[in-house]
Structures are given as C-alpha cells and as structure tokens.
Amino acid sequence: MTFATPVDPAPAHRLKISDLARGVRRHPLVFLGGGLLAALIVLALLAPLYAGDPLNMDPFIRLQPPSTELWFGADNLGRDVFARTVFGSRISLMVGLTSAVCTVAVGLLIGLIAGYSRSFDNVVMRIMDGLMSIPTILLAIALISLSGPGIGILIAAITIPQIPSVTRLVRSVVLSVRERPYVEAALCGGARHPKVLWRHILPSTVPPLMVQSAIVCADAILIEAGLSFLGVGVPPEIPSWGNMISTSRLFLAIAPLTVFAPGICLAVTVLAVNLLGDGLRDMFDPRARRRR
C-alpha cells in the first residue's frame, strides 16, 4: 500500500514572489505608475476619514501658516488647505477616469464600425474631423452657458473632443486586422459580422486602447484643472485643484502652500498616469518585447 507524498506549498509561494519580482524588473513603469495611481485613488476614497472639512470657513485663521492642526495652512477664506487638496483629488481623478472610460467606450464603438464598414467609414471620419476642430475650452464655455456649471457638463466637454483620437486609433487597427486570413476564414465559414467583430477583431484593439486610455486620462485631468482655473470647470464651492490655484494665486507670496499643494498633487497625479501609459506601451510593443 502506497501513500501519496504531500506537496510542499512553499515552492508555489516562492514561484509567485519570483514572478512578481520578474514582472517588476521587466516593466518597472507599470508597477511604479500603477502603484502610485492606486495609492492616490485609495487616499481620495478615504478622505472623509482623515482630511477634515474642506468647506468650513473660519475668518480668524485665514492665511495662517502650516501647523499641527493645519498641515498645509489656511487659504484666504480660512479653509483648511490640506482638506481641500485631498478632496480636490476626488474631482480630478473622477473627471479623468470617467472621461477616459467614456471616450474609450464611444471611440471603440465608432472605430469598430468605421473600420469594418467601408460605406460607413467616409461619413464617420468626416464627422470626426469636424469634432477635432472644436477647442475644448470653447466647447466647455458653450455647454456651461447653456446648462450651467456642473461635473457632468465638464466631463462631456472633455470627452467629445477626445473621441476622434480614439476612433482613429481603433479604425487603423480594424483596417489592418480585417484583411487577416483568420478573419476571412471566419467570414467564409458563415460567421456573422457581429461575431467576427467581437471574437476576432476586438481583442486586437485592447492593447493600444489601454495605452490611449492612460493618455486620455492624463489629458482630462490637466484640462479639468485648466478649465477650473479659468472659472468654467466645476462650481467654485466644490474643492478642485484648478479652483484652489485660481483663488490663491494672488496670495502666493503670503501663503505659498495654497498654490504649491494642489499644483504638486496635480503634477504627481499626471506623472503617475503618464508612467503607467509609458509602461503599458513598452509592455505591448512587440519590438520592445523581443529586445527583452
């Protein structure tokens, strides 16, 4: 009678750690940018637990320097700069991520149809050319003047001019993939067009879309800050990095952290997204993969 030898779980555990270490060495930008962005998202979500009240105004502490109670000091209205900076990250991250998701979803759908249907291609691409000529700031001003300021209007104003770039990217991928032998074989085998798009063409668009989504997210964060700085972004009562820089720029010499705190956070967030995008580009680049 024989007994099975128990399997030692330690090698599997060591294998997972070694795989993780190998992944970090091969794609450091992905882990650096992704980890930094994940930390920013967690800190933004947990803001009510540690950041305090970003809307409370106390005239007696206006423009006070940093202290144990006010880590970044107070602004010209007596509001906690640290609390407003932390809560402002929620607006920037929400606008950036939501704009990226909406842009990729709409651009993917239009790009798939335009690249696959020749009759639909000419009409759609001329519309995309027209959308590319619309400046984001002018579109935001027009939409806000019609419906009033709001985060939804701001996301729409950022998303609409970004759709053509994603559409062109997806269309170029579809044009190169639809002539592949396996796509023609699926069509000759009687596969329906939606099934061909879903099973054979859509997977080829995922890697470049992941890279493009990071670029769109970084652009959306910067555009939101710029629009809020100009006063056509989120409402003034909502803490936003652009609003904070706009309202505090006149007091830079007296209270520099009121400008530097949101500015540094904005730069770090955009840097994290750009590092993630660069890492994804290197990861999905076949030539870079062969060099490794």
N, C-alpha and C positions, 0 to 999 in steps of 0.2 A: 504494500500500500504506500503510495507516494503522496506527499503533501506539497502544495504549491508554495513556492518561495515568496514571502511578502515583498512587495515592491516598495523600495525606499522613495518617499516623496521628495527627498532633498534634491536629487538631480534635476527634477522638473522645476523646482523652485529656483535653483541656480540657473537653469536654462532661461527662465523668464527674465531674471535680472540681467543676464548677459545679453539677451535680445534687446532689452530696453537700453542698456549701455551702448550696444552697437548702433541702435537707431539714433541715439543722441549724438554719437560721433559722426554718423553719416549725414544726418540732417539737423545740425545744431540750430539753425534759424527757425525751423518749425517748432522745436521744443521751447526755444527762448521766446519767440513771439507769441506762440500759443499759450505758454505758461504765464507770461506777463499779462496777456489779454484776459485769461481766465481769472487771474488774481484781481484785476480791475473790475471784472463783472461781479465777482463774489463780494468785494468791498462795496460796490454800488448797491447790490441787493440787500446787504446787511446794514446799510446806512442808518436806518431808524434805530438800530440797537446801540450805536456808539457816537453818532455825529451830532446829536442835538437838534435844535430847531433852527432851520435856515431862514425862517420868515420873521422871527421875533426881532423887533426893533427897540433899542434902548438908547436914547439920545445921550445918556450920561457916559457911555463907553465908546462913542464914535471916534474912529481913527486911533484907537488905542493900540499900542504895540503888542507883539505876542507875549503871552504869559501862560501860567499853568492852567488857567481857566479858558483862555482864548489862544489856542495854539498858533493860529495864523493872524491874530489880532482881530480888529473890527473895521468895518467899512464906514463910509461917510454917513450912513443912516443908523449905525450902531448894531449891525447884524454880524453874526459870527461868520468870519470868512472861511474857517475850516468846514463848518457845517454846509455852507453854500457851495464850497468846492466839491465836497463829497456828493451832495445831492445833485450838483450840476453834472457829474459823471453819468448819472442816470439818464439825463436828457440826451447827452451826446452819444452814449452807447445805444440807447433805444432808437434814436433817429438814424444812426449809422447802420446798425444791424437791420432795422426794419426796411430802410431804403435799399440796402443790398439785397435782401430777400425778395422784395417786390420787384426790383429791377431785374434780377436774375430770372424770376419766375415769368414775368411778362416777356423779357427778351428771349428766353429759351423757347417759349411757345411760338412767338412770331418768327424767330430764326429757323426753327424746325420746319414750319410751313413754307416759309420763303425759300429755303434751300432745297426743299423736296419738290415743290410745285413750281414749275417754270412759268406758268401763266400768272401765278400769284406773286412771283418774285419781283417783277418790274414795278408793280403798283406799290408793294410794301416798301421796297427800298427807296422809292421817291418820297414816300411819307417819312421814312427815317431821315432822309437828307433834310427835309424840312424841319424836323424836330431838332436836328443837330444845330440848326441856325438860331435856335431860341436861347438867349442867355438866361442862366439860372436866376440871376438877381432880378431881371425884369419880369420873368415869369412869376417869381415869388411875390413881387410887389403887386402885380396884376391880380393874382389869386387872393392875396390878403385884402386888397382894396375892395374886392367883390364880396368876400365872405367873412372878413375879419381875421385877426391873428389866431393861430392855433397850431398844435403839433401836427395834426393830420394834414392841414394845408401845407405846412413846411415839408413834410415827407413827400407829398405829391409834387411839390415844386422841385424837389431834389431828384425824385425818381424819373420824372418824364424826360428831362434832357439826358439822363444816363442810359435810357433804354436803347438808343441806336447803337452804342458801342457794343453792348452785349448781343444785340441782334446780328450785327455784322460778324462778330466772332463765331456765333453758332452757325450762321449761314455758311461761312467759309469752311467750317468743319463738315457740315452736311454735304456741301458740294463735293468735297474730296472723298467722303465715305460712300455716298450713294452709287458711285461707279465701281465700288469694290466687287470682286467676284461673289463673295458670300451674300451680298445684298441682291445681286442679280439672280443668284441661285434661289434665294428665298422667294423672290417675285415669280420666277419661273415655276416654282413648286406650288404656287397658288396661295401664298401668304397674302393676307390683306395689308393694305398700306398702313393702317394704324399699328398693326402688329410689327411690321418692319421698322417703323419709326421707333417704337418702344423697345424692341428687343435688339435690334442690330445697329441703329444709328444713335439713339440717345446715349448709350454708355460711352461712346467716343467723345461726347461733348462735356462729360463730367470733369475730367482733369483741367481743361482750360477754363471752365466755368468757376472752379474753386479758386483759381488764381485771380480771375477777373472779379469775383465777388469781394476778395480782400481789397483790391484796388478801389472798387466802388464804395466799400465801407469807409476806407480812409478819406476818400474824396468827400463823402457825405458828411463826415464829422467836421472836416475843415469848412465845407460850405455852410453847415449849420452855424458854426461859430462866427463865420463872416457875416451871415445874414442877421444873426442876433446882435452882433456888434453894430450893424447899420440900423437896427431897430425894426427890421422886417422879418424877424425869426419868431421865436417863442414869445409869449406875452412877457412884459417886463417883470411881473410879480413872480414868475417861475424862475428859480435859480438855474442859470445856464452859464457856461464858461464865457461865451461871447457877450452876454449881458454884463457879467461881472467885469470883464475887461473894459467894456464901453463906459460903464458908470464910474469906474475907479481910475480911469486914465488921467483925470485931472488931479488926482491926489497921489500920483506916483512918487513924487519926492518926499511926501509926508509918510505915506504907508505903502511901501513898495510891494509888500506881500499881497496886497489886494489885487495887484495885476500879475505878479510873478507866480502866485499859487495856481490860479486857473490856467495861466499860459504854460507853465511847466507840465501840468497834468494833461493839457491838450497835446503838447509835443510828445509826451511819453505814450499816450494812447495811440496817436497816429504812427509813432515809431513801432509799437508792438504790432499793429495791423500790417504795416509795410514789411516788417521782418517775417511775419507769417506768410505774406504773399510771396516774398522772395524765396522763402524756404519751400513753399509748395511748387513754385516754378522750377526750382532746381530738382525737386523730387520727381516731377512728372516729365522732365526733359530727358528724352532717350539718350541724347549725346552726353549729358552730364552723368547719367546712369552708367553708360559704357565706360566713361573715364574712371569711375569708381571700381 
